[in-house]
């Protein structure tokens, strides 16, 4: 007899979305995932991982939302710096 695994498989409560702020200088990528345990989220653009660079500053906090099942919100903030 197999053992039962506790937890909730990851599913999107809010599909990934993108919006611009500050006249296009800031991009906000956001998704909401229901999962237990906390999922690891990777962000890609054209099949390449999104990475910080000299022109691109990133913040990517995860936040546990209230309620059951466990709901994690992953938000990636990307600030595009001007070229001088």
C-alpha positions in Angstrom: 0.0 0.0 0.0 1.4 3.4 -1.0 1.8 6.4 1.3 -0.2 9.5 1.0 1.7 12.7 0.3 0.4 15.8 2.1 0.3 19.1 0.2 -1.3 20.7 -2.8 0.0 20.5 -6.3 0.8 24.0 -7.8 -2.0 25.6 -9.8 -2.5 29.1 -11.1 -5.0 31.2 -9.1 -4.0 34.1 -11.3 -2.3 33.5 -14.6 1.0 35.4 -15.2 0.4 39.0 -16.3 2.6 42.0 -17.2 1.9 45.7 -16.8 3.9 48.9 -17.2 4.4 51.6 -14.6 6.2 54.9 -14.6 5.8 55.5 -18.4 7.3 52.1 -19.2 10.4 52.4 -17.0 9.0 49.7 -14.6 7.5 46.4 -15.6 5.5 44.3 -13.2 5.2 40.6 -13.8 2.8 38.9 -11.4 1.2 35.5 -10.8 -0.7 33.9 -8.0 -0.1 30.2 -7.2 -2.0 27.9 -4.9 0.5 25.3 -3.5 1.7 23.6 -0.4 4.7 23.6 0.1 5.8 27.0 -1.2 6.7 26.6 -4.9 9.9 27.8 -6.6 9.0 30.2 -9.4 11.3 30.9 -12.4 10.6 33.8 -14.8 11.6 33.5 -18.5 11.6 35.8 -21.5 12.0 34.1 -25.0 13.1 30.9 -23.3 15.9 32.7 -21.4 15.8 33.1 -17.6 15.1 36.7 -16.5 18.3 38.0 -14.8 19.4 41.3 -13.2 21.9 43.3 -15.3 23.4 46.8 -15.4 20.2 48.1 -17.1 17.7 45.8 -15.3 17.1 45.9 -11.5 14.8 43.2 -10.1 12.9 42.4 -6.9 11.1 39.1 -6.6 9.4 38.7 -3.2 7.0 35.8 -2.5 4.1 36.4 -0.2 1.9 33.9 1.7 -1.7 35.0 1.3 -4.3 34.2 3.9 -6.7 31.3 3.6 -6.7 27.6 2.9 -5.3 26.1 0.7 -2.0 27.8 0.9 -1.8 30.6 -1.7 1.5 32.1 -2.6 1.8 35.3 -4.7 5.0 35.7 -6.7 5.6 39.2 -8.0 8.6 40.2 -10.2 9.3 43.9 -10.4 11.7 44.9 -13.2 13.0 48.4 -13.5 14.6 49.3 -16.9 17.3 51.9 -16.5 17.8 54.5 -19.2 20.8 54.3 -21.5 23.1 57.4 -21.4 
